[in-house]
Amino acid sequence: MKCPACSSYDYSAMDLQTDGFAEQIMECRACGTVWSVNHGAVEIVRDPNRKSFLQAQSECVEGDDYNSSGS
């Protein structure tokens, strides 16, 4: 999966799970963007460009994006 801000494929992922809650959080090693994917849509958690008009955009992801590993 590529970073929604800089399109880098270099990221680290962390799985969070507890009592029926499961979420995977990704952090781009190139620009520091933190994002998650939920129901096929990317949600930006931390946007390093938040004060710029060139913000990271949420986007739909393809099914095969889930198969790649960033580690």
N, C-alpha and C positions, 0 to 999 in steps of 0.2 A: 504494500500500500504506500502511496506517495503522500508526502506532506501537503496539506491543502494550502499552505502559505508559500513555500518555496519549491515544491515539487520534488524534493529530495526523497530518495528511498532509504536513507540512513536514519533509522529511528530505533528506539527501545520501547518495549511494551511491558505493561504491568497488569496482571489479572487481579481484580478485586472480587471476592466472593464471600457472602455471608447470608445465612437464612433465606434462601430464595432470591437473593440479589446477586447478579453477576454483571460485571462491567470490565471491559478492557480499555485501558488508557494508554495512548501512544504519545511519546515525546520525540520531536525531531532533534537529532544531534547537531544538525547544521544551523537552524535558526531559533530553536527553543519553543516552537509552537507545541501546545499540548492539545490533543483532540481525542474524541471517542466516536465510534460508529454505532448508531442505533437505528434499527429497521431500515438499513440501506442509506441513511443520511449521515453525513459527517457533522459533528457538533464541536465547535472550537471551544476549548476550556480556557486556554490562555493564548492570547494573540499578541505576539511581540510587535505587531504593527497597529495597535489599537488607537494610537494618536495620529495615524496617517489616513489619508483618504484611500490608500491602497491596502485595504483590509483583506485578511484571509476570508474566503467565501466557503460556506458549506456547499457540498456537492454530493450527488448520488455516486455510489460506488458500484462497480461490477462484482458479480459473485466470485470471480477468480481473484479479486483483490484480497479476499479473506484467506486465500491459500498461501500467500507469500509470507515469509517470516522476516522481520526486521532485525532479529538478533544475530 
